[in-house]
Amino acid sequence: MEALFEFQYSILRNVKNEFRRYLHEQINWNQRMIAIKGPRGAGKTTLMLQYLKYDLGLPETALYITADHTWFYNHTLLETASDWYKQGGKILIIDEVHKYKNWSVELKNIYDGLPDMQIIFSASSALDIYRGEADLSRRVVSYLLAGLSFREYLLFSTNVNFDPITIDDIYTNHRSFSQAINEKLRPLPVFRKYTEVGYLPIFIEGEDSYLLKLNQVINTIVDTDLAYIAAYNSGTANKVKKLLAVIAESVPFKPNIAALARKLDISRDSIYQYIYQLKDARLLNTLSSAGKGVSTLQKPDKIYLENTNLAFALRNKPDIGNIRETFVFNQLYNVGFEVSSPEAGDFAFKDYTLEIGGKNKTKSQVKHLENYLIVSDDIEVGAGNKVPIWLFGFLY
């Protein structure tokens, strides 16, 4: 196993501890089997390596491996875990487990056969951990690592730290929060930058190359991750990319499934399947009316790109109205709210209805509702029920 130890040593040398993602504090690290899912580039690997290096202190009983290592050309995951256990191993951290063919069966065998071993693994957000060949539902605790919130982006890019706020804070006291933030920085220029090149931590490698790298991420998700998970071939991957391009051209997209099927020469059922696979892969978000089903054969009312950066990567000049709606939907979804399409307004969740727009947006469409908010762009501080859009980036 020397090759694995050397790999762990080499990769840990570059792991720093200046910045921790929000999820780190939410994970119960004492669970026997932990899954960390999320989009590519969100920081899943760094999160696990920070835990290994700085929280655990690199104990001799912990080992980090990645499922696409050449070691697994002639070794199994179960065999590796068993050998590690015999050498005194207690913790096994597995990166990109979706790239290992029999991941669910062998994880179950490790869990059941090595009761003193803890397993922590990362996987693509498209992987349905609970529907693998083996039943892990009673064994694994799953967490989702989203892309950066605007609050995290500020900490990452300006080293200015703010505490998260709740939606109730925004509704009842948004002026005080906005004023406190404005005393430390001018949020609007930084917010513009965030919506274009700030959702994934890879922006730190250079903003000029960010959108190019994001396009590479998109290609890798479709060509590699979904190829492993959904058995895509090259022809299927090309069809999925064409579908994504069509949606990106007119988001928020109101799908006409029959027209899409004709345009792309794909069956209606395949269109539905690809839409929801792209949603699972965190490339799309779908919006439906409250109470409407969410099965893979249920047409959503609207389809959005998962985050605003994707709009800049897939289109030269995305519509500002789309960017505003995509941002708010994304941040609410990442917090865990069930967002629906209301009869009046743009989004509904909990007891709130949101109307999204520019600084001159009025309440005319939602004034008859009780708990509404006018979410306005291009303002630093709001008044009454009008709140700055960027404040929704402080929810996590």
C-alpha positions, 0 to 999 in steps of 0.5 A: 500500500506504499503507493497510497501512502505516498499519494496521501502525503503528496496531496496533503502538502498543499492543503491549507486551513485559512478558509473552511466551507460552511458545511464543515461545522454542520457535519457530524464527524462521529458518524460511522459512514459519511457521504459528502456530495456536491458539484465539481469544484465546490471543495469536497476534497479540500473539506475532507483533507482539512478534516484529516490534516487539521481536525484529526492531526494526521493520525496513523490510523487514517488513510485518504484514497481516491477511487480513480487511483491506478491502485484500483486497476488491480485491487478492490476497494474492499480488499484495500479497506481490509488490508488497511484494517489489518494494519491498524486502520480505523478511518478510510476517506475515499474521494470520488467514489462514483468512479468505482464500479461496485461502490455501493456493494463494497461500501456495504461490505466494509461497513458490515464486515469491519465494524470498527472502521469509519468511512468518509467518502465524496461523490458527484452530486448526481449520484443517488447514494440510496439507490445503488446496488446495495442498500446504504440507507440505514448506514450512511449519513449524506451531506450536500456541499453547495457552491459558495454563497456570496457571504463565503465569497466575500470571506474568500476574496476580501477576508471580511467575515460576516455571520450567516443570517436567516430569512426571518432576519431579512424580513424583519430587520434587513435594514440593520444587516444591510447597513452593518455590511455597508460599513465594512464594504461596498457590496454591489461591485463585489456582488457583480463579480460574484454572479459572474465568476465567484460561485466555485472556489476555483476562482482563486486560481485566476478570474481570467481563466475561471469561465474557461475552467467552468466550461471544462467542469461542465464537460467533465460532469457530462462526459465523465461523472454522468458516464459513470453514473448514468452509463452515458456514451459519447452520443448520449453526452452530446445530446445532453450538452445540446439540451443544456445549450438550448435551455441556457439560451432562454432561461428561465426556460418554460419547457415544451417537451414535444418541441425539444424532442423534435429539435434534438431528435430525442424521445420525450421520456429521454428529455425528462430523464436528461433534465432531472439528471442535469438537475441532480448533477447541479447544472440545472434547477427546476421550478414547479407549482406548489403541490405539483409532483416532482417525478422524472416524468413531471414537466417543471413550470420553469428550468433555471441554470443551477447558478449564475456563473453557468449563464456567463459560461454558456452565454456571452451576455446573459439577461440581467433578469435571469441572473437575478432570479437564478441567484435568489433561487440558487441561494434559497435552494442551497439552504434547503428551502422548497421553492415553488412557483406562485400565482403572483410573484416569482418564488414562494417558500415557507410563508414568503413570496418574492418578487425579483427585479431592479431598483425600481421594482414595485409591489403592484403584483404582490401587494395583496399578499401578507408576507411578500418581499420585493427583492431589488438589485442595484440598492445597498439598503432597502426600506419597508418590504424592499430588500437588497438582492445581495442580502440573500447571499448571506443565508449560508 
